[in-house]
Structure formats: structure tokens, C-alpha cells
């Protein structure tokens, strides 16, 4: 992969990301044509996330906060709640199919 480090940007996203995690840096992936956030302190496994937008703007900061390590417990809780809802919906659908087959 070929990368270009983004050290300055119009909306100061790089500087604002450092307020969330001082080790964050922004790299532009020249092969994928996308922005990625990496952590300087992680060595080879520095990848944190791909910015899901074509440009660097305030949404990047919101996304970084939402996915930050500090929110790990909340993210896990959200996943578990969503999985439980999916499980319950699946059970209801299976019960309804069985009822339809028996009637």
C-alpha cells in the first residue's frame, strides 16, 4: 500500500483528532483513494479505521469519537442489544412459519 501522510487540512481534522487520541495520524491510501486513521504507537498494526467519507470534515471527528476505545463498553452493549433483538425477531418468524405450516 502507498500512503500519503496528511499533516494539514482545511478543517484542522488532524489536530482535532489528536484531542481524542494523541497518537492518531491521518494517512491517505493512494491505492484505495481513501483516508485512514492510524495510531503512531502501534507499530505495524497501526490501522484504526477508514474514514467513511470522501472528504475530511466534522463527520470524521464524530466517527472517531463513536469508535474510540473509551466507548468500547458502550459499543459492545449496543451490539449485544442489537443481537438480542435480531434473535428474538428470528424466533418469532420461525414460530409463525411453524404455525402456518400446521394450520
C-alpha positions in Angstrom: 0.0 0.0 0.0 1.1 3.5 -0.7 0.3 6.2 1.7 0.5 10.0 2.0 0.5 11.5 5.4 -1.9 14.3 5.8 -0.3 16.9 8.2 -2.6 19.9 7.4 -6.1 20.2 6.3 -8.7 22.9 5.9 -10.9 22.0 8.9 -8.0 21.1 11.2 -9.2 17.5 11.4 -5.8 16.1 12.2 -5.4 18.5 15.1 -8.9 17.8 16.4 -8.3 14.0 16.1 -5.3 14.4 18.5 -7.8 15.7 21.1 -9.4 12.3 21.0 -6.2 10.3 20.9 -2.8 11.9 20.8 -1.4 9.1 18.7 -3.8 9.4 15.8 -2.5 10.4 12.4 -4.3 10.7 9.1 -3.0 8.8 6.0 -4.4 8.9 2.5 -4.3 5.5 1.0 -3.3 6.2 -2.6 -4.3 2.7 -3.8 -7.8 2.8 -2.3 -8.2 6.5 -2.6 -9.5 6.9 0.9 -8.5 8.5 4.2 -7.4 6.2 7.1 -6.7 7.0 10.7 -3.7 5.2 12.2 -2.1 5.2 15.6 1.6 6.1 15.8 2.2 4.0 18.9 1.1 0.7 17.4 3.9 -0.1 15.0 3.0 -2.4 12.2 -0.6 -2.8 13.3 -1.3 1.0 13.3 -4.6 0.9 11.4 -7.6 2.2 13.4 -10.3 2.9 10.9 -11.1 4.1 7.3 -12.8 7.4 7.2 -16.2 6.5 5.7 -16.4 9.9 3.8 -14.7 11.2 0.7 -13.5 14.4 2.5 -12.2 15.2 5.9 -14.7 17.2 7.8 -16.5 17.3 11.2 -18.2 13.9 10.5 -14.7 12.3 10.8 -14.4 13.7 14.3 -17.9 12.4 15.2 -17.0 8.9 13.7 -13.7 8.8 15.6 -15.4 9.6 18.9 -18.1 7.0 18.3 -15.5 4.3 17.6 -12.9 5.3 20.2 -11.6 2.8 22.7 -13.2 4.8 25.5 -16.6 3.8 24.1 -15.7 0.1 23.9 -18.1 -0.9 26.6 -21.0 1.1 25.2 -20.3 -0.3 21.7 -20.3 -3.9 23.0 -23.6 -3.2 24.8 -25.1 -1.8 21.6 -24.0 -4.9 19.7 -25.4 -7.2 22.3 -28.8 -5.4 22.4 -29.0 -5.5 18.6 -28.1 -9.2 18.5 -30.8 -9.9 21.1 -33.4 -8.1 19.0 -32.3 -10.0 15.9 -32.5 -13.3 17.8 -36.0 -12.5 19.2 -37.2 -11.5 15.7 -35.8 -14.7 14.2 -37.6 -16.8 16.9 -40.9 -15.0 16.2 -40.5 -15.6 12.5 -39.8 -19.3 13.0 -42.8 -19.7 15.3 -45.0 -18.0 12.7 -43.7 -20.3 9.9 -44.4 -23.4 12.1 -47.9 -22.1 12.9 -48.6 -21.5 9.2 -47.3 -25.0 8.3 -49.5 -26.7 10.9 -52.7 -24.9 10.0 
